[in-house]
Amino acid sequence: MREALATMAGESTGLLRQMADDVESGCDEADARRWKDRAGSLTATLEGLRSARTWSRESYRFNPGHRMRRGARRPPPIEHDLYWERFTERLAALVDNLAAGAGRDRDLALPPPARLGVLARLLRAVADVCDWDRRRWDLPPGAADRAEREAAVARAEDALADLKAGLVSYDQETAVALGAVAASGQQLLGLVRGVA
């Protein structure tokens, strides 16, 4: 279970960092396709997490001696699985909004370069939160430094506030695109902020 949770967090970290790099260097349709492919593979990883949960539950149920052994750790609560399910959905929405501006047949305008730099900061900060989540599964319970995660969340909050600042100063099309990306980012940040 812990390995499946670490894999989910690691793949999310990788996607967010790739998006940040691509956005900062000026993203295009090929980048958007790559993001969508990686977001799709997150869904497959989520299925692997669900399967690991099922096998862990069955193993625990059919192996009563497992409960009697010292040092055997119980699997993490199912709330972790639900968190990653919601995280994957919200990340996919952010990918869709960014891809809509990066494609050849743009449904949305691509936010201005200055705002893309701010968005890259937000993506990197959320990636740092995911990386903390990944590393914590290799540590004994309670050993992870929560201050590191909280600092990453604070950086993400600052970047989101900067992203939303001055939204009304853009033309309507740009404001709509930037607003969609900011709203997706806010939902993703709201989720990671609420995790204890």
N, C-alpha and C positions, 0 to 999 in steps of 0.2 A: 504494500500500500504506500509506504513512504517513498519508495522508488518511483511509483507511478505519479505521485503528487510532485516529486522533484522534477520528473520529466515534463510534466505539464507546465510547471513554473519556468523551467529552462527553455522550452520551446517558445513560450510567451515572451520571455526576455529577448530571445534571438529575433523574433519578428519585430518587436517594438524597436530594438536597436537598428535593425535593417531599415525600418520605416523612417526613423530619425535621420539616418545617414542619407537616405534617398531624398527625403523632403528637403534637407539642408542643401543638397547639391542640385536641386531642381528636378523634381520627379517627372516621369513620363509614363506612357502607356505600358511599357515593358515592366517598369517598377510596380505599377498597379496590378498587373497580372501576377507578378511574383508574390505580392502581398496577399492577394486572394488565394493563391495556391497554398501559401503557408498557413493562412487562416483556415483553409479547408483541412489541412493536415492536423491542425489543432483539434478539430472536431473528431478526427480519427483517434487522436491521443486521448481525448475525453472518453471515447468509447473504451479504450484500453484501461482507463482509470475505473470506469464502471465495472468492467470485467474483473479487474483486480479486487475490487470491493466485494463482488459476489463470491469469488474464490476464497477470499480471506474469511468471509462470514461462514461459508460452508466448511472450511478447514477448522475453524474455531468450534463450530457446532459438532462436527464429527470426530474431533480429537480432544476429548475432555482432559487428557493428560497435559495438554498445552496450557491450560489454565492453572495447573498445579506447579508448573516449573517456575523457578525463580528467574527473574531477569527477562521473562517473556513480556514484551510490551504489547498492549492492546493496540489494535489499529486506530488511526486517528478518527475522530468523529466524522460522520457523514456530512456535516456542515462544510467541511473542506471540499468535498466533491461538488456540493451545491454552489459554493463560491466560484469554483473554476468553471462550472457550467454557465453561470451568469457572466463571469469575466469573459469567456469565449464569445458569448452573444454580444456583449457590449464592444469588445474589440472588433468583431466582425462588422458592426455598425460603423465604427470609426474607419475601418478599412474601406467600406463601401462609400462613405462620404468623401474620403480622400481620393479614391479611385475615380469617382464621378467627375472630379476636376482634373485628373491627370490623363484621362483617356482622350482619344482622338475625337470621338463624338461626345464632347463634354456636356453633361447634364447640368453641372455646376461650374462656376468659374474657379480657377485655381487661386487660392489666397495669395496676396502679394508676398514677394520674397522676405520682407521684414517680418511678416506674420508667420511665414514658414519656419524661420529661424526660432521663433518663440515656440511654435508647435514642436519642433525638434527637441527643445528643452523639456517640454511636457512629456513627450514620448520617452526620452531618456530617463527622466525621473521615475516614471511608472515602471520602466524596465528595471531600474534599480530596486524598486519594491518587489518585483517578481523575482529578481535575483536573490534577494534576501529570503524570500519564501522558498526558493530552491535550496539554498544552503542550509536552512534551518532543519531540513529533514535528515541531514547527516549528523546532527548534533543531538546530545541528550536533551530530553524535554526541559525547557526553561533556560537552556544555555545560550540561545541566540540573543544578540544584542538588539533589543527593541528600539533603542535610541537611533540606531542606524536606519531602521525602517521608517521611523517617525521623521527623521531628517529628509529622507527621500520623498515622503508624502508632503512635507512642507515645501520642498523644491517644486513639486508638481503643482501644489496649490498656487504658489507664486507665478509659475509659468501660465497656469490657466487664467489667473487674474490679468496678467499681461496680455494674453491672447484675446480676452474679452474687452479689454480697454480700447476705447476709441472705435468700437464696432460701427457706430452710427456715422462715422466720418467717411465711410466708403460708399461707392455707388451701390445701388440696390443689389445687383447681381453678386458683387464681391461680398457685400454684407450677408447675403443669404448663404453663400458658400462658407464663409468664415463662421457664421452663426451655427451652421450644421456641424462643422468640425468641432467648434467650441462646445456645443451641446453634447456631442458624442464623448468628447474628452471629459466633460463634467460628470457624465453618468459613470464613466469608467473610474474616475477619481473618487466619486462618491462611494463606489463599491469598495475600492481598496482602502479608503479612509475608515470605513465602518468595520473593518476586520480587526479583531482583538488579537 
